[in-house]
Amino acid sequence: MSGAHAPVAVVTGANRGIGLEVVRQLAERGFTAVLGSRDAVKGEAAAMSLAEAGLSVVTHQLDVADSESVTAFAQWLTAEYGRCDVLVNNAAILYDTWQRPASADLDVVRQALETNTLGAWRTAQALVPLLRRSPHPRVVNVSSGGGSLAGMGAGTPAYSVSKAALNAATRLLAADLKGDRILVNAVCPGWVATDMGGPGGRPVSEGARSVLWAVELPDNGPTGGFYRDGRPLDW
């Protein structure tokens, strides 16, 4: 697949970590991989690093917490490609290990929600018209086991609440878009050795493969689920 016939995949927050590796794996599979980055300069540098490996990647500025940026991105994508086949909502901030729920700074919680939950929701809304044009549309929300109510403790309150809310948005969008054949799922990549996850986690390539599983689901695959490595997780 190449050129105009290649499926178009958008990855948010993709200038480093899991997002960058997801872009790499998508490009290796023949997708037109669009690397969304809040910082355009960092996005260009990341795309260049993949180009040096022989991969063709497109980059564009995208701040999911800024509605004007999201709107501009959707307009650019419409003009450039006319459709979107895959949206990977990867952008996330504030793994707040220093906070506890009873004393958490709620402004920090609000910031996490703005990017981790509303940012993903906002971007999905903006790209739904383009996803509807795809023969095999997919939305993958990169979530976390930290957002599972079943296993939630007192740590990382801003991050955990934002990911639990992202899981809820996943369920809502999946139900709403089922008639449009758009599969919407939440995926936990696991504890991955990234700037956010810190050392000791599994390789970023494995976390990205967990995400790619949901990208490559068949048309009759599940929607509205929460998974890690293709296996269901408790909500």
C-alpha positions in Angstrom: 0.0 0.0 0.0 1.4 3.4 -0.9 0.4 6.9 -2.0 -3.2 7.6 -2.4 -4.2 4.0 -1.7 -2.5 3.7 1.7 -4.7 3.9 4.8 -4.2 7.1 6.8 -3.5 6.8 10.5 -3.2 9.7 12.9 -1.3 9.3 16.2 -1.5 12.1 18.8 1.3 13.0 21.2 3.6 11.0 18.9 7.0 12.8 19.0 8.3 10.4 21.6 7.7 7.2 23.6 4.8 4.9 22.8 3.3 7.3 20.3 6.5 7.5 18.2 6.8 3.7 18.2 3.2 3.3 17.2 3.9 5.7 14.2 7.0 3.6 13.4 5.0 0.3 13.4 2.2 1.8 11.4 4.6 3.1 8.8 6.3 -0.3 8.6 2.8 -1.8 7.9 2.3 0.5 4.9 0.1 3.2 6.5 0.4 6.8 5.8 1.4 7.6 9.4 0.6 11.1 10.6 2.7 12.1 13.6 0.7 14.7 15.6 2.8 16.7 18.0 2.0 19.7 20.3 5.5 21.1 19.5 5.9 21.3 15.8 9.7 21.4 16.0 9.9 18.2 18.1 7.4 16.6 15.7 9.7 17.4 12.7 12.7 16.0 14.6 10.9 12.8 15.4 9.7 12.4 11.8 13.3 12.9 10.7 14.5 10.2 13.0 12.1 7.8 11.3 13.0 9.0 7.8 16.6 8.1 8.6 15.4 4.6 9.1 13.8 4.6 5.7 10.3 5.2 6.8 7.9 7.8 5.3 6.1 9.7 8.0 4.0 12.9 7.8 4.0 15.3 10.8 1.6 18.2 11.7 1.2 20.3 14.7 -1.6 19.1 17.0 -2.4 20.2 20.5 -5.3 18.1 21.6 -6.0 20.4 24.6 -6.5 23.3 22.2 -9.8 23.3 20.2 -8.4 25.7 17.6 -5.4 23.4 17.0 -7.6 20.3 16.7 -10.0 22.1 14.2 -7.0 23.3 12.1 -5.6 19.8 12.1 -8.9 18.3 10.9 -9.1 20.9 8.2 -5.6 20.1 7.0 -6.2 16.4 7.1 -9.4 16.8 5.0 -7.6 18.9 2.4 -4.5 16.7 2.3 -6.1 13.2 2.4 -9.9 13.5 2.5 -10.3 10.7 5.0 -8.9 9.1 8.2 -8.8 5.4 8.6 -7.3 5.1 12.1 -7.1 7.5 15.1 -4.8 6.6 17.9 -5.4 8.9 20.9 -2.1 8.6 22.6 -1.4 12.1 23.9 -1.3 12.1 27.8 0.3 14.2 30.6 0.7 14.3 34.3 1.6 10.9 35.8 1.3 12.5 39.2 3.1 10.1 41.6 3.6 13.0 44.0 -0.1 13.5 44.8 -2.6 11.8 47.0 -6.4 12.1 46.5 -7.2 13.8 49.8 -4.7 16.6 49.1 -4.5 16.6 45.3 -4.2 20.0 43.6 -7.5 20.0 41.6 -6.0 22.3 39.0 -3.6 19.5 38.2 -6.5 17.1 37.9 -8.2 19.5 35.6 -5.1 19.8 33.4 -4.9 16.0 33.1 -8.6 15.7 32.2 -8.2 18.4 29.6 -5.6 16.5 27.7 -6.0 12.8 28.6 -9.8 12.7 28.4 -11.3 15.8 26.7 -8.3 15.9 24.3 -9.0 12.4 23.0 -12.8 13.1 22.9 -12.3 16.4 21.1 -10.0 14.9 18.5 -12.4 12.0 17.9 -15.3 14.4 17.4 -13.2 16.4 14.9 -12.2 13.4 12.9 -15.4 11.4 12.9 -16.5 12.8 9.6 -13.3 11.6 8.0 -13.5 8.2 9.8 -16.9 7.7 8.3 -15.3 7.8 4.8 -13.0 4.9 5.7 -13.9 1.3 4.8 -12.3 0.1 8.0 -12.3 2.9 10.6 -10.7 2.4 14.0 -10.3 4.6 17.1 -7.9 3.4 19.7 -7.7 5.3 23.0 -4.4 4.6 24.8 -5.5 4.1 28.4 -3.9 2.6 31.4 -4.5 0.0 34.1 -4.4 3.0 36.4 -7.8 3.9 35.0 -9.4 0.6 36.0 -11.9 1.0 38.9 -11.4 -2.6 39.8 -7.7 -2.1 40.6 -7.6 1.5 41.5 -5.8 2.6 44.7 -4.8 6.0 46.0 -1.9 6.7 43.6 -1.6 9.1 40.7 -5.1 10.6 41.3 -5.1 13.1 38.3 -3.8 10.5 35.9 -6.0 7.7 37.1 -9.2 9.7 37.1 -8.5 11.0 33.6 -7.9 7.5 32.3 -11.0 6.2 34.0 -13.0 9.0 32.3 -11.3 8.1 29.0 -12.5 4.5 29.4 -16.0 5.9 29.9 -15.8 8.0 26.8 -14.6 5.0 24.9 -17.8 3.1 25.8 -20.0 6.0 24.9 -18.3 6.7 21.5 -18.3 3.0 20.7 -22.0 2.7 21.2 -22.7 5.9 19.3 -20.5 5.1 16.3 -21.4 1.4 16.0 -23.8 2.1 13.2 -21.0 3.9 11.3 -18.8 0.7 11.6 -16.2 2.6 13.6 -14.6 0.3 16.2 -13.6 2.2 19.3 -11.5 0.5 22.0 -9.3 1.4 24.9 -5.9 -0.2 25.2 -3.5 -0.3 28.0 0.1 -0.7 26.7 1.3 -1.9 30.0 4.1 -0.5 32.1 6.5 0.7 29.4 10.0 2.1 29.7 9.3 5.7 28.5 9.9 9.2 29.9 6.5 9.0 31.6 6.7 5.3 32.7 10.3 5.5 33.9 12.9 2.7 33.7 12.1 -0.9 34.5 9.1 -1.3 32.2 8.8 -3.5 29.2 10.2 -2.4 25.8 8.3 0.3 24.0 7.9 -1.9 21.0 5.8 -4.3 23.1 3.6 -1.6 24.4 3.1 -0.3 20.9 2.1 -3.8 19.6 -0.6 -3.8 22.2 -2.0 -0.7 20.6 -1.6 -2.1 17.1 -3.7 -5.1 18.0 -6.7 -2.8 18.2 -5.8 -1.0 15.0 -5.7 -4.3 13.1 -9.0 -5.8 14.3 -11.2 -7.3 11.7 -14.4 -5.5 10.8 -16.4 -7.9 13.0 -14.0 -7.4 15.9 -15.0 -6.0 19.3 -15.8 -2.4 20.1 -16.3 -0.6 23.4 -13.7 -2.8 25.2 -10.6 -2.4 27.4 -7.6 -4.5 26.5 -4.0 -5.2 27.0 -2.1 -7.4 24.5 -5.5 -8.4 23.0 -6.9 -9.6 26.4 -9.8 -7.9 28.1 -9.1 -5.9 31.3 -11.5 -5.2 34.1 -13.1 -1.8 34.0 
